[in-house]
Amino acid sequence: MVHTELLPAPWEEILRKAWDITDDADVRWLVARLGPQSFKTMTEPVRRTNPAAAWLPRTFIRCTHDPRSDSPLESAAQIARAPGSGWRYRELATGHDAMVTAPRELADLLLEVV
């Protein structure tokens, strides 16, 4: 027996409602490429084992078009924005999939951090 209440919403619904993808062609392109993601990516911290990694520059790019008022990414953004956090903070006026909705702007930010 399948417990549908445990299954995620259809990708198209997630893209449109949670990730603010409005273009039909973008939705179709993304749906063809999306798949399940391990929940552990949200619960297990990243650990660096090489001490040299502490000296690498870090940049937090916050995509600000998030239809959720209680976005879990906002608390991470607050940490990255804090003085002395060690993060360079940047914003993009787009949704979760900036590589689809604002590819040039994202590329410009990525080139800035290299």
C-alpha positions as CSV (number, residue, x, y, z in Angstrom):
1,M,0.0,0.0,0.0
2,V,1.3,3.4,-1.0
3,H,0.9,6.2,1.6
4,T,0.4,9.2,-0.7
5,E,0.6,11.6,2.2
6,L,4.3,10.8,2.5
7,L,5.0,11.4,-1.2
8,P,6.2,14.9,-2.3
9,A,3.9,17.1,-4.4
10,P,4.4,16.7,-8.2
11,W,7.5,18.5,-9.4
12,E,5.5,20.9,-11.6
13,E,3.6,22.1,-8.6
14,I,6.7,22.5,-6.5
15,L,8.4,24.5,-9.3
16,R,5.5,26.8,-9.7
17,K,4.5,27.4,-6.1
18,A,7.7,26.9,-4.0
19,W,10.4,27.8,-6.5
20,D,8.6,30.6,-8.4
21,I,9.2,29.2,-11.9
22,T,6.5,30.7,-14.1
23,D,7.7,30.0,-17.6
24,D,6.1,26.9,-19.1
25,A,9.2,25.9,-21.1
26,D,11.4,26.3,-18.0
27,V,9.0,24.1,-16.0
28,R,9.0,21.4,-18.7
29,W,12.9,21.5,-18.9
30,L,13.3,21.2,-15.1
31,V,10.7,18.5,-14.6
32,A,12.6,16.3,-17.1
33,R,15.7,16.6,-15.0
34,L,14.5,16.6,-11.4
35,G,14.7,13.6,-9.1
36,P,14.6,12.7,-5.4
37,Q,17.2,14.3,-3.0
38,S,18.4,12.7,0.1
39,F,17.0,14.3,3.3
40,K,20.4,14.1,4.8
41,T,21.5,17.0,2.6
42,M,19.3,19.1,4.9
43,T,20.3,17.5,8.2
44,E,23.9,16.6,8.1
45,P,26.5,19.4,8.5
46,V,29.3,19.9,6.0
47,R,32.6,19.0,7.6
48,R,35.9,20.1,6.2
49,T,38.8,17.9,6.9
50,N,41.6,19.8,5.2
51,P,42.7,22.8,7.4
52,A,43.6,24.8,4.3
53,A,39.9,25.0,3.5
54,A,39.4,27.5,6.3
55,W,41.3,30.0,4.3
56,L,39.2,29.7,1.1
57,P,36.9,32.6,0.4
58,R,33.2,31.9,0.9
59,T,30.3,33.5,-0.9
60,F,26.6,33.1,0.0
61,I,24.2,33.9,-3.0
62,R,20.7,34.5,-1.7
63,C,17.9,34.2,-4.3
64,T,15.4,36.7,-2.9
65,H,12.2,35.7,-4.8
66,D,11.0,33.1,-2.3
67,P,7.2,32.8,-2.0
68,R,7.6,31.2,1.4
69,S,7.5,33.8,4.2
70,D,9.3,31.3,6.5
71,S,12.0,30.2,4.1
72,P,14.6,28.0,5.8
73,L,17.2,29.8,3.7
74,E,16.6,33.1,5.4
75,S,18.2,32.0,8.6
76,A,21.3,30.9,6.7
77,A,21.3,34.2,4.9
78,Q,21.2,36.1,8.2
79,I,24.3,34.2,9.4
80,A,26.1,35.0,6.1
81,R,25.2,38.7,6.3
82,A,26.4,39.1,9.8
83,P,29.6,41.2,10.3
84,G,32.6,38.9,10.9
85,S,30.8,35.8,9.5
86,G,33.6,35.2,7.0
87,W,31.1,35.2,4.1
88,R,30.8,37.5,1.2
89,Y,27.0,38.0,0.8
90,R,25.3,38.6,-2.6
91,E,21.7,38.7,-3.6
92,L,19.9,37.8,-6.9
93,A,16.3,39.0,-7.5
94,T,15.1,35.6,-8.7
95,G,13.9,32.3,-7.3
96,H,15.5,29.1,-6.3
97,D,16.7,28.0,-9.8
98,A,18.7,31.1,-10.7
99,M,20.6,29.0,-13.3
100,V,17.3,28.8,-15.2
101,T,15.6,32.1,-14.5
102,A,18.7,34.5,-14.3
103,P,21.6,32.6,-15.9
104,R,23.6,35.7,-16.9
105,E,23.2,37.4,-13.5
106,L,24.2,34.2,-11.7
107,A,27.2,33.7,-14.1
108,D,28.3,37.3,-13.3
109,L,28.3,36.6,-9.6
110,L,30.1,33.3,-10.0
111,L,32.8,35.0,-12.0
112,E,33.1,37.6,-9.3
113,V,34.0,35.0,-6.7
114,V,36.7,33.2,-8.7
